[in-house]
């Protein structure tokens, strides 16, 4: 079971698609590095996970609870 996951997330600014059906899974105790060239959505993904940016579609699941609507200060 995943501790944190981003499921089918999409984010666009106008016609520019930043994330298209992105999935991210993290299990308890894992360490992850997110790498890629400029403009691939790394920061957008992290901002959605942290609650600083809202995805147009998809879910942010933490400990089996959808936290997509929770503001950053209420997320663990």
C-alpha positions, -999 to 999 in steps of 0.1 A, spaced: 0 0 0 12 35 -9 17 62 18 15 90 -7 2 89 -43 -8 112 -71 -32 95 -94 -41 106 -130 -31 142 -122 -35 168 -150 -25 204 -149 -26 230 -177 -20 267 -181 -41 278 -210 -32 254 -239 1 244 -224 -2 210 -206 22 207 -177 12 173 -164 -9 148 -184 -23 118 -164 7 118 -141 10 90 -115 34 91 -85 36 65 -57 57 66 -26 58 39 1 66 45 37 104 46 43 113 52 6 135 80 -6 129 94 -41 147 118 -64 127 135 -91 149 144 -121 144 156 -156 151 185 -180 136 219 -176 99 222 -183 89 185 -176 66 192 -146 89 183 -116 80 215 -97 44 213 -107 42 177 -94 57 187 -61 35 218 -57 4 197 -63 16 171 -37 22 199 -12 -11 216 -18 3 248 -32 -12 242 -66 -44 224 -74 -46 198 -102 -72 202 -128 -80 165 -125 -68 136 -104 -64 127 -68 -37 132 -41 -39 103 -17 -21 103 17 -26 74 41 -57 62 22 -74 97 23 -79 121 -6 -62 153 5 -66 172 -27 -89 198 -11 -68 202 21 -47 234 23 -9 230 28 -10 239 65 -34 211 72 -13 184 54 12 163 73 
